[in-house]
Amino acid sequence: MQHTTAPNRAWLLWLAPLILWVACLGLLGAADLACRGKNIWEGFRESAAFHKPKYAETIHPADLFRTRANTWSNMAYALVGFQVIALGLADWRTRQRPEDQPRRLWNEPAAGTLLPSMSLAYGLACCFLAVGSGLFHASLTRWGQQLDVASMYSPLIVLIAIGFARRIPVAGGIPTWPPLLATAVLATAVLYVFKWSVSSAAVMPILIGGVTASVVLNLFFQSLPAVGGGWLALAIASLAAATACRELDIAGSFAPPGSPLQGHAFWHVLTAVSLAAMAGYHQSWQPTGSPSKMSRVQNDASVVGSG
């Protein structure tokens, strides 16, 4: 019996996450309209940002979304998360049936493709960031702030784990991704619990430095294609632009308080672009050395990740 290749379904990788994202927007919009003037956050301990706002946007104390632009803009993280999860699921399916590989828009299938487990973890971390940051800006509560900071750390911690998994996919015949992801989850939980004891001003530079170090280390040992360099440049440029918008917003120089175009909202959108670009960078990564050797390493590392 002659085998036929499955039809091209690349559009599903983009359409399915987009449909889910639009559905979430609709549900949140309906909830926002239904709860206006009802002050559902009454009884929660308010954060310092409620009484002494750091950002310029107008606060609506009796609404579900107390700051609107700064809440809605977190959906950019959700869109990135949904897309990366879809790619992870597609990679998992590929490992089960290679003939079903859909053609991805940002690169052809390569030996450097992220393990499905890492793609899923990174996508979930981006979704966690959307929830944590969105909840804080919607509620301006102390608990929301604690969740916001922990969720902010999460994608960076997973990126560090991905960097280590890239460099050492197997140790002693055992895939390294399970302990790396377990460590990432534990680190996020610890930083959530001790949020009020450990300043984010101290933690964030360490995490950003860890991501930078993992990228630099891999560049010493791997061959980065032009598309990978483009993704990396986009990640850096987006982060720089996001920082500028955030600082202008804090200074009150970005937009009037009632404007829907808030500087911190642009911080959310542009850092989401940076996180998406980091996913593109890792997906486009190409290992040096013989393809057969790398294929054996990838197969060893995916024994558990694709099971």
Backbone hydrogen bonds, N-H to C=O, Kabsch-Sander energy under -0.5 kcal/mol:
donor,donor_aa,acceptor,acceptor_aa,energy
6,A,99,E,-0.6
12,L,9,R,-1.3
13,L,9,R,-0.6
13,L,10,A,-1.1
14,W,10,A,-0.6
14,W,11,W,-0.8
15,L,11,W,-3.1
16,A,12,L,-1.7
18,L,14,W,-1.4
19,I,15,L,-2.7
20,L,16,A,-2.2
21,W,17,P,-2.3
22,V,18,L,-2.7
23,A,19,I,-2.3
24,C,20,L,-2.1
25,L,21,W,-2.3
26,G,22,V,-2.3
27,L,23,A,-2.3
28,L,24,C,-2.6
29,G,25,L,-2.5
30,A,26,G,-2.3
31,A,27,L,-2.2
32,D,28,L,-2.6
33,L,29,G,-2.2
34,A,30,A,-2.3
35,C,31,A,-1.8
36,R,33,L,-0.7
38,K,35,C,-1.9
39,N,62,A,-2.8
42,E,39,N,-1.5
44,F,41,W,-2.1
47,S,140,L,-2.5
50,F,47,S,-1.3
51,H,47,S,-0.8
52,K,48,A,-3.0
58,T,257,P,-2.2
60,H,66,R,-2.8
63,D,60,H,-1.8
66,R,64,L,-0.9
66,R,138,A,-2.6
67,T,137,H,-1.0
71,T,67,T,-0.5
71,T,68,R,-0.6
72,W,68,R,-3.0
73,S,69,A,-2.0
74,N,71,T,-1.5
75,M,72,W,-2.1
76,A,73,S,-1.6
77,Y,74,N,-1.1
78,A,74,N,-1.1
79,L,75,M,-2.1
80,V,76,A,-1.9
81,G,77,Y,-2.7
82,F,78,A,-3.0
83,Q,79,L,-2.1
84,V,80,V,-2.5
85,I,81,G,-2.4
86,A,82,F,-2.2
87,L,83,Q,-2.1
88,G,84,V,-2.3
89,L,85,I,-2.5
90,A,86,A,-2.1
91,D,87,L,-2.4
92,W,88,G,-2.3
93,R,89,L,-2.2
94,T,90,A,-2.2
95,R,91,D,-1.9
96,Q,92,W,-1.0
97,R,93,R,-3.0
100,D,97,R,-2.5
101,Q,98,P,-1.6
104,R,102,P,-0.6
113,T,110,A,-2.0
118,M,115,L,-0.6
119,S,115,L,-2.2
120,L,116,P,-2.8
121,A,117,S,-2.1
122,Y,118,M,-2.5
123,G,119,S,-2.7
124,L,120,L,-2.5
125,A,121,A,-2.1
126,C,122,Y,-2.1
127,C,123,G,-2.0
128,F,124,L,-2.6
129,L,125,A,-2.0
130,A,126,C,-1.9
131,V,127,C,-2.2
132,G,128,F,-3.1
133,S,129,L,-2.6
134,G,129,L,-0.5
134,G,130,A,-1.6
135,L,131,V,-2.6
136,F,132,G,-1.8
137,H,133,S,-2.4
138,A,134,G,-1.9
139,S,135,L,-2.4
140,L,136,F,-3.7
142,R,45,R,-2.9
145,Q,141,T,-1.9
146,Q,142,R,-1.9
147,L,143,W,-2.4
148,D,144,G,-2.5
149,V,145,Q,-2.1
150,A,146,Q,-1.8
151,S,147,L,-2.6
152,M,148,D,-1.8
153,Y,149,V,-1.4
154,S,150,A,-1.3
157,I,153,Y,-2.2
158,V,154,S,-2.2
159,L,155,P,-2.2
160,I,156,L,-2.0
161,A,157,I,-2.0
162,I,158,V,-2.6
163,G,159,L,-2.2
164,F,160,I,-2.1
165,A,161,A,-2.5
166,R,162,I,-2.4
167,R,163,G,-1.8
168,I,164,F,-3.1
171,A,174,I,-2.7
174,I,171,A,-1.3
176,T,169,P,-2.3
180,L,176,T,-1.9
181,L,177,W,-2.7
182,A,178,P,-2.3
183,T,179,P,-2.2
184,A,180,L,-1.9
185,V,181,L,-2.4
186,L,182,A,-2.3
187,A,183,T,-2.7
188,T,184,A,-2.2
189,A,185,V,-2.3
190,V,186,L,-2.6
191,L,187,A,-2.4
192,Y,188,T,-1.8
193,V,189,A,-2.5
194,F,190,V,-2.4
195,K,192,Y,-1.3
197,S,194,F,-1.4
198,V,194,F,-1.7
199,S,197,S,-0.5
202,A,199,S,-1.3
203,V,199,S,-1.9
204,M,200,S,-2.6
206,I,202,A,-0.8
207,L,203,V,-2.3
208,I,204,M,-2.9
209,G,205,P,-2.3
210,G,206,I,-2.1
211,V,207,L,-2.4
212,T,208,I,-2.5
213,A,209,G,-2.7
214,S,210,G,-2.2
215,V,211,V,-2.1
216,V,212,T,-2.7
217,L,213,A,-2.7
218,N,214,S,-1.9
219,L,215,V,-2.1
220,F,216,V,-1.2
221,F,217,L,-0.8
221,F,218,N,-0.6
222,Q,218,N,-2.3
223,S,286,Q,-1.2
224,L,222,Q,-0.7
229,G,225,P,-1.9
230,G,226,A,-2.0
231,W,227,V,-2.1
232,L,228,G,-2.3
233,A,229,G,-2.3
234,L,230,G,-2.3
235,A,231,W,-2.3
236,I,232,L,-2.1
237,A,233,A,-2.7
238,S,234,L,-2.7
239,L,235,A,-1.9
240,A,236,I,-2.2
241,A,237,A,-2.4
242,A,238,S,-2.5
243,T,239,L,-2.3
244,A,240,A,-1.9
245,C,241,A,-2.2
246,R,242,A,-2.5
247,E,243,T,-2.4
248,L,244,A,-2.2
249,D,245,C,-2.1
250,I,246,R,-2.3
251,A,247,E,-1.9
252,G,249,D,-1.3
253,S,248,L,-2.8
254,F,248,L,-0.6
259,S,256,P,-1.7
262,Q,260,P,-1.0
266,F,262,Q,-1.9
267,W,263,G,-1.6
268,H,264,H,-1.9
269,V,265,A,-2.2
270,L,266,F,-3.0
271,T,267,W,-2.4
272,A,268,H,-1.8
273,V,269,V,-1.9
274,S,270,L,-2.0
275,L,271,T,-2.4
276,A,272,A,-2.4
277,A,273,V,-2.5
278,M,274,S,-1.8
279,A,275,L,-1.6
280,G,276,A,-2.3
281,Y,277,A,-2.6
282,H,278,M,-2.2
283,Q,279,A,-2.3
284,S,280,G,-1.6
285,W,281,Y,-0.6
285,W,282,H,-0.6
286,Q,223,S,-0.7
294,M,290,S,-2.1
295,S,291,P,-2.7
296,R,292,S,-1.9
297,V,293,K,-1.9
298,Q,294,M,-3.0
299,N,295,S,-2.5
300,D,296,R,-2.3
301,A,297,V,-2.5
302,S,298,Q,-1.5
303,V,300,D,-1.1
305,G,301,A,-0.6
306,S,302,S,-2.0
307,G,304,V,-1.2
